[in-house]
């Protein structure tokens, strides 16, 4: 089972590695500022997770913790 809090932590860490603020990440993918705080307690929607992964140039599997390889299979 996936842990929404761990997903939020991976998003924050990946954004930090890429020098992207959470605020600009959320603005650029069209999500509200409360999205990250909501992720601490509830699972993000698949389409929102895909938008975030695309913006961060990593795989959804990486954000979900299914792999430690952030590379996107293209």
C-alpha positions in Angstrom: 0.0 0.0 0.0 1.2 3.5 -0.8 1.6 6.1 1.9 0.4 9.6 0.9 2.8 11.3 3.3 5.8 9.5 1.8 4.6 10.6 -1.7 4.5 14.2 -0.5 8.0 13.9 1.0 9.3 12.5 -2.3 7.7 15.4 -4.2 9.3 17.9 -1.9 12.7 16.3 -2.0 12.7 16.0 -5.8 11.6 19.6 -6.2 14.4 20.7 -3.9 17.0 18.8 -5.9 15.8 20.6 -9.0 15.7 24.0 -7.3 12.0 24.3 -7.7 9.8 25.7 -5.0 6.7 23.9 -4.1 4.7 27.1 -4.7 6.0 27.4 -8.3 5.5 23.7 -8.9 1.9 23.8 -7.9 1.2 27.0 -9.8 2.8 25.7 -13.0 0.8 22.4 -12.9 -2.4 24.2 -12.1 -2.9 22.9 -8.5 -3.9 24.8 -5.4 -1.4 25.5 -2.6 -3.3 23.2 -0.2 -2.6 20.2 -2.4 0.7 19.4 -0.6 -0.9 19.6 2.9 -3.8 17.5 1.7 -1.4 14.9 0.5 -0.2 14.4 4.0 -3.5 12.8 4.9 -5.0 11.6 1.6 -3.8 10.0 -1.6 -3.3 12.4 -4.5 -5.4 11.9 -7.7 -3.6 10.0 -10.4 -3.9 12.9 -12.9 -2.4 15.3 -10.4 0.4 12.9 -9.6 1.1 12.6 -13.3 1.2 16.4 -13.8 3.7 16.7 -10.9 5.9 13.9 -12.2 5.9 15.4 -15.7 6.9 18.8 -14.3 9.6 17.3 -12.1 10.8 15.1 -15.0 10.5 11.9 -13.0 8.3 8.9 -13.1 5.1 8.4 -11.2 6.5 5.1 -9.9 9.4 7.1 -8.4 7.0 9.4 -6.6 5.0 6.4 -5.4 8.1 4.8 -4.0 7.8 1.8 -6.4 11.4 2.5 -7.6 14.4 4.5 -6.4 15.2 5.4 -10.0 13.6 8.8 -10.9 14.2 8.2 -14.7 11.2 8.4 -16.9 10.8 5.4 -19.3 10.4 7.0 -22.7 
